[in-house]
Each structure stands twice: as C-alpha cells, then as structure tokens.
Amino acid sequence: MTAQAEFADLVVRGGTIVDGSGGEPFIGDVAVRGGVIAFVGAHFGGAAHEEVDATGCIVTPGFVDIHTHYDGQAVWSDTLSPSSSHGVTTAVLGNCGVGFAPCRKADHQALIRLMEGVEDIPGVVMAQGLPWDWETFPQYLDALAARPRDIDVACLLPHSPLRVWVMGDRALAREVATQDDLAQMRDIAREALAAGAIGFATSRLNMHRTKAGELIPTYGAETHELIAICEALAEAGTGVFQAVLDAPFETWEDELTRLIAVAESAGRPATFTLALANSGPNTWDAPLRMVDEANARGLDISPQILPRPVGMVSGWALSTHPFCLCPSYRPLVDLPLEEQVVQLRDPAMRARLLAEMPQPGHPLAMLTRNWDWMFPFGDPPQYEPDADQSIGALARAQGRSPEEVAYDVLMENGGTGMILNTLGNFHEARLDALIPLVRRADTVIGLGDGGAHYAAICDASYPTFMLTWWVRDRAGERLSVAEVVHMLAAKPARVAGLMDRGLLRTGYKADVNVIDLAALRLHAPVIRHDLPGGGRRLDQTASGYVATVVSGQVIRRGDQPTDQRPGRVVRGMQQAPVLAVPV
C-alpha cells in the first residue's frame, strides 16, 4: 500500500510509535487493511473507514502473554479479562501441563479436582461453565474456535490430561509409564500438533496439588517420558516445550539438566519458570549459567520471569489469609463476606483466631504467615513496598503481634482489606535484581496466570505495571518504554513461535494498542462474582488504554469493551510475514 493513494480499514494517527523492536520511538501513523498492518511511517495520506487519534499517546503492538490458564474461561466467556484490559491481544493456554483436553467423560471430575487445586478455579465454576463438548485435543481446539472472543488464543498440549487419557488411574497414582503408554502419548502429541497445538507443557512442582493435597499426575514423571512425548515435536519440526520445574525444592542442576536433555533430544525451544528468592545469597546465577552453556551449544532455552513479586493476595473473601487454616475459622469459609464480617467483629472470635495456630492444609495456604514479606495492599496497589511497611515490621513498631496487625488490616473497609504476600522475586525487599534478568536476550516476561488462581492472584495486569512502575513511576533504576514494549510483545511472540505478531511492521498481524502513558493507571484488584455459578475472582482494571485493536478491529476503546470479537484460535506456530514494504 502506498501512503498517498490507498484506502485503509483503520488508521491510527499521530502517535509515538513504539514498534516492539526495541528501537527508538518515532511520531507517525499506522494503517491497517484486511487485518494486517499495511503502513507504518511518518504520515499515511490515504483515507480510512475508521480512525483513532493517537496524539500524545504511544502506539504499540498488541502484547503476548505466553503463560495463562484461560483454558476454561475461553470456553465460557467471550472476554479474556483481565488480560484484554491490559493490552494483551494473544494469550497462550495449557501452561503447567494442566487443562481440559484430552478428556474422556469419565475423567471430568479428575481434571476438575486437578484445576481446583493447582490453579485455584472453584469446582462449581468448571462444573457449570464447561459444556465438555469435546474429548480429544483437536475437538477442544474446534470447540474454542466455534466460540467468539475478544483476543486470540494459542494452546499447548497439557501433560496431566494427556497422562490421564492414556493411563487412567495409574496416572493419578503417578505410576511409571510403560512403553505402550509412551507410544500412545507420542501419537496424541502428533495429533495435537497437526491440529494446531503450539507445543507441549508439563509441571514437576510439588506445590502443584489437588485441593485434597494430592500430587499432580505429572509430578516425578521420568525424563524418558518427556523425551518420548517431545519426539512428536521433533518429528513435526514445530512446537515449544514449557515446564514448571521443582526448584528450589530439588536442585536447579538436576531439574535443568532434565529440561535441557528434553530440549536437546527434541531440538525444540524450551521455556521454564524462574523466580528469585526474597533473601539470602544469589540463587539464580547458577541456573542462568546452565542456560548460557546450553544456548551456546545451539539450544533455545528461555527462562520465564514475572516482572514483580511472585505471591498471593490475601483477604477474608479470598482463597488464603493468615487465619484460613485456624480451626475457629473453618465454619466461616463458605459464608458470604457480610456474614463472615459479623462474626469476625465479635471480640471472642477475634481472640480465638489470634490465639490459634493454623492446622496443616494446602501448601499455599500454609505460606500465609510470612510476616516480614507480607504488606497491606491498598489503592493504588504497591508492588514494591518499603520493608518497614511489612506486617512484621509494623507489629514490631507498634508493640503488637503480627497476627493482630494482619487481622486489623483485613478488617479495613468493611472487611475487604487485603494483604500482598510476596513469596519471591522481591530480593532484599527490592525489585532491583530483576532488572539485569529481564534485560537478558534469552529471558521472557510471563507468568501472568490469567484465568487461574481466581481468588489469590491477579498478575495478568503485569503489562500495565511494567508501563507505569518500571517505565514512569519507580524512584530507582527504570526501563525505557522501548525496552518494555519489546519485552511485552516481540520477545514472548518469538518464544511462543508466533512470529506473525509482536511488531508494528508492514505485513504483520494488526494487533495494536494506543496508550495514554501519562494518564495510565493500574487500579486495585476488586472481587467480582461473575464466573459461572456466581464464582468469585479478583479483577484488576486499568485506565489509559485509548484503544486496543485485534486483527484490525477495535475491541476496547476508552478502557471499555466494544462489541467486536475478532479473537481466533491460532493453529500452530506462525511464520514471520514477507514484508510488503521495506522497513
């Protein structure tokens, strides 16, 4: 398309173009035609059916979130919120080896129990929200494709349902797979890749458990099982291997040696979760050296990093809080918040809860008295709070117990007070250690976990956090807007093998954000009861997104959804387009 003569479907005019490459931003226009970018430059002289005035705003590619769990929400909802309200235009499902396909009718409850524990999705939500009009993985992709939604989804084949499909109860008992089992799993992986899976995902983390505390089917799966399944990726010459490793509970050396062996055998890219310890010596240089050595041999391994503390949000109406495992709290668990608060205001109840010790329970629930790493969480939300504002520090300063301080914080605002429990990535109560990590060429931003941990985590808002805190508001060292947009768009697109997006270049998919960076705000999470069956979830919105465009259609304008639903299932890895106009 020439700038002067052609007609466009959509033109974004006069914005500061941050094209995703990491290069210097510039003022210009972006024109879209037929769902792809037709022009990027100083001025598009043609007319358009629709225009977006981007004066004073940045114009970016749509963001790619490669670690989500919208496997269920993408079925029951046409909006992948909160991700789509933070500029995400493509989400990758099936991470951590959990999902809903393949699945026989007899195994529905097994997978529901698994997702209920591992990803904190209430069982009633899945029971009422999923029609289960599929069994095989290709049928699941077809079911997704038949439903309208705002943004694109791409899917990894998840290991746990694959194992249950082939091995039944033996998978739930975590038995060693036989040669026949391995052959069947490899065949199903071939079928999934042919139907459009972009890779294969597993989890080895011992904190990934069912609600009853049972270990997941893939925990401890033998290396030869992973290699056998990933032979399908090698044969197809496509697909990424995603894994959650059991470090630091097992050594990084053992866990990464296993992942590297699988990636080397398959000859395919791999990505794994990397988190930093809050205190003590540097524990991440050793695994990064292993990654460096592997990549120097020609492998393509990408540590995946959340750009803010890894943790949970606690509250009376949420999944965890410091008193959730106390015997006196157990009768209150299923009560509406208003009824809980009546009892929690009773001095006798307060005294009992302050005196009781938590009983054993789910591993995550047992991490809710981490007093020196827990912080009152208000509005605006603070993800890099000062160490002297921790529950433990406040208790020492006030001469009270941390239990008393935590109780009072939770009782604020009619019992809706929240606490941020930072479990990792907050080394020495600062985010500084993340800067050299996210700037590495081989790391990738991820772990937003949208669609999961509905009542404990809302990290899908990390794109807005990066653009506000890391680019604009942080008192310490910051990142440039060009760096951050590259981290949110082009880098994750490359790791997922979705090379047709993530850049504002001629011929690329027309996924675009127009953002008023000066006005951009990240709001505090709120509890909504809008899941199937009235299920609860944390939702976190933003203001400052002037427009979000998917395949050339405006899906959000002025921080509000439009009626456009252009989102599609991405079938397999995508090649970079042949550029129609030199860039």
Protein Blocks (a to p, Z undefined) as FASTA:
>chain_A
ZZklmccfbdcehiacdehnopacdddddddeehiafbdcfbdcbdcfbdcdfehiacdd
ddddfbdcklmmmmmpcbdcfklmnopabdcehihhiajbdcdfklmmmmmmmmmmmnop
afklmmmmpgolafblmlmmmmmmmpccfbdcdddddfklmmmmmnmmmlmnopacdfkl
mmmmmmmmmmmmmnopabdcddfbfklccfkopacfkgopafklmmmmmmmmmmnopajd
ddddfbfkbcfklmmmmmmmmmmmnopacdddddddfbdcdfklmmmmmmmmmmmnopac
dddddfbdcdddddfklmbdfklmgfklmmmmmpcfklmmmmmmpmklmmmmmmpccddd
dfklmmmmcmklcccddddddfbbcfklgfklmmmmnopafklmmmmmmmgghhpaccdd
dfbhpaghiaklmmmmmmpmkbccehkogoiakllpccklmmmmmmmmmmmmpmbdcddf
klmmmmmmmmmmmmnopakgoiacehiacddddddfklgccdddddddfbghhiacdddd
dehifbaceehiafbgghiacfbdfbccdehjadddddfbdZZ
